[in-house]
Amino acid sequence: MSNVSTENQDRARQRAAIIFKVRSGAITAEEGARLLGVSRKTYYEWEGRALQAMTAAMEDKPSGRPSQPQDEEKQRL
């Protein structure tokens, strides 16, 4: 894994940790924004994106393996 990718993941984890602290009431949104070095508006945009992504990740998915598209050339052989 490249350093840039690792740095991006670390930064994303730090942002998520701060969002969780705000959501749990440990710190205010204003404090969270200050820790992240962004405005409160930007903080709330990030929080909204994070909550949408988490909600999407928690949706039920069909069980089993996804179906594989048929390869017509293989079928002819």
C-alpha positions as CSV (number, residue, x, y, z in Angstrom):
1,M,0.0,0.0,0.0
2,S,1.4,3.4,-0.9
3,N,2.2,6.1,1.7
4,V,-0.4,8.4,0.1
5,S,-3.1,5.8,0.5
6,T,-2.1,5.1,4.1
7,E,-2.0,8.8,4.9
8,N,-5.5,9.2,3.4
9,Q,-6.8,6.3,5.4
10,D,-5.3,7.7,8.6
11,R,-6.8,11.1,8.0
12,A,-10.2,9.5,7.3
13,R,-10.0,7.5,10.5
14,Q,-9.1,10.7,12.5
15,R,-12.1,12.5,11.0
16,A,-14.4,9.6,11.8
17,A,-13.1,9.5,15.4
18,I,-13.9,13.2,15.8
19,I,-17.4,12.8,14.2
20,F,-18.1,9.9,16.6
21,K,-17.0,12.1,19.6
22,V,-19.3,14.9,18.4
23,R,-22.2,12.4,17.9
24,S,-21.7,10.9,21.3
25,G,-21.7,14.3,23.0
26,A,-18.1,14.1,24.2
27,I,-17.3,17.3,22.3
28,T,-19.3,20.0,20.4
29,A,-19.6,20.3,16.7
30,E,-17.7,23.6,17.0
31,E,-14.9,21.8,18.8
32,G,-14.9,19.0,16.2
33,A,-14.7,21.6,13.4
34,R,-11.8,23.3,15.1
35,L,-9.9,20.0,15.6
36,L,-10.4,19.2,11.9
37,G,-9.4,22.7,10.9
38,V,-12.6,23.3,9.0
39,S,-15.7,25.5,9.4
40,R,-18.8,24.2,11.2
41,K,-20.6,24.1,7.8
42,T,-17.9,21.9,6.4
43,Y,-17.9,19.7,9.5
44,Y,-21.6,19.2,9.1
45,E,-21.2,18.3,5.4
46,W,-18.6,15.7,6.4
47,E,-20.7,14.3,9.2
48,G,-23.7,14.0,6.8
49,R,-21.6,12.1,4.2
50,A,-20.2,9.9,6.9
51,L,-23.6,9.0,8.2
52,Q,-25.0,8.4,4.7
53,A,-22.0,6.1,3.9
54,M,-22.5,4.2,7.2
55,T,-26.2,3.8,6.6
56,A,-25.6,2.4,3.1
57,A,-22.9,0.0,4.4
58,M,-25.4,-1.4,6.9
59,E,-28.2,-2.1,4.4
60,D,-29.0,-5.8,3.9
61,K,-27.4,-7.4,0.9
62,P,-28.5,-10.5,-0.9
63,S,-26.8,-13.6,0.5
64,G,-24.5,-15.8,-1.5
65,R,-22.2,-15.0,-4.3
66,P,-23.1,-12.5,-7.0
67,S,-24.1,-14.1,-10.3
68,Q,-21.3,-14.2,-12.9
69,P,-22.1,-12.9,-16.4
70,Q,-22.0,-15.6,-19.0
71,D,-19.0,-15.6,-21.4
72,E,-20.5,-16.4,-24.8
73,E,-17.1,-17.5,-26.2
74,K,-16.7,-20.1,-23.4
75,Q,-20.3,-21.3,-24.0
76,R,-19.5,-21.9,-27.7
77,L,-16.5,-24.0,-26.9
